[in-house]
Amino acid sequence: MSQLEQFVTPVDTVVSRMRALDEELPERDGIAVFNRVYLAVTEAVDRGIDAGRFDDARAAITLDVRFAERYLRAVESVAVERRPPACWRPLFQYRRHPGVRPLQFALAGINAHIGHDLALAVVDTCRTLDCEPVDVEDEFDRVGDLLVSLEERIREDLMPGPDLLQIADPLTHLLGAWSLERARDATWTAARALWALRGLPDVAQEFTERLDTAVGFAGRMLLTPLPD
């Protein structure tokens, strides 16, 4: 077995776990809405790796898997009645709220996963591969580009109502305050900061907790119940 093949199996595993969640959860459940989006992202990354679109396939696979594992651990925590990270709590709390629309669920999940989990996944990847964040920056950017393109499609697919009415929809104004590209830029800065703080575990832990809380606050705003 080649070194690359050793890293392919974990990608297949996380994809299988997300597909199982897709089958288990009710379609309207907020976690199910985000899971469908994230499954599409992970499958797209996997296809990109198979097609040779990543210069360093080993780094891309490691980042992809470490990233997915943080989301799946949050789901597992709730399943066994443990508290998930603060960034995920609003989505689990409001996952069945009738006043929250599917697009809000999708973007709140993206906010939690990009704003918090991705920064930690970069650090996890660097520790696994014994490298620096700059060594995985290209892979980080490619994954981010996929997310941005999918976010545009998500908004088109899940934004309700005819185009002429969207400007008056409160959902338009709520979601206009959040940007995936800005979140991605902030995440890269956070990842570099966490890596620089790795020799100061107490400070790194405090930084991580504050990041978690801040991202959770943004997620709560994204999930504001809206009138029909």
Buried (B, 14 or more C-beta within 10 A) or exposed (E): EEEEEEBBEBBEBBBEBBBEBBEEBEEEBBBBBBBBBBBBBBBBBBEBBEEEEBEBBBBBBBBBBBBBBBBBBBBEBBEEEEEBBBBBBBBBEBBEEEEBBBBBBBBBBBBBBBBBBBBBBBBBBBEBBEBEBEBBBBBBEBBBEBBEEBBEEBBEEBBEEEEEEEEEBEBBEBBEEBEBEEBBEBBBEBBBBBBEBEEEEEBBEEBBEEBBEBBBEBBBBBBBEBEE
